[in-house]
């Protein structure tokens, strides 16, 4: 199955990093394409981008200094289908991308993706919380929001929105 392209260019103000593309997103060719995924609704409600976007026009995020990538590029039905070796390989490749492109802020979509990145990309093992992180990757600051996947039902829309508004506030302060 094909994967999603990275939407990443030099000078981004914000780069979202997911775990890996869903099969639904990969088949459609667009990020967060599952209609039950809350990403686009939360992004639009937070007004991180001044226009309303949907998965069908996901590429337009680049116009607003925002990009997308994943720690693992192989699409799967769920995270349980990923092997540790894929996270190890993916973290090394992701670190190279992040250091090469140096976005102002990297937003990891979920605690799991940031913990896996730290462990396999930086050699750091620690419990990760939501919000701003103590580490920097090159000159890039790091922020963690709850994963908007429908599989992460433990977070309501309002709690997701709270974290995206904090993300927006950080970007506006910088």
Secondary structure as UniProt FT lines:
FT   TURN            10..11
FT   STRAND          14..18
FT   HELIX           23..28
FT   TURN            31..32
FT   TURN            35..36
FT   HELIX           39..46
FT   HELIX           55..64
FT   STRAND          66..70
FT   HELIX           79..81
FT   HELIX           84..101
FT   STRAND          105..109
FT   HELIX           111..117
FT   HELIX           118..122
FT   STRAND          131..137
FT   TURN            138..139
FT   STRAND          140..145
FT   TURN            150..151
FT   TURN            153..154
FT   HELIX           157..173
//
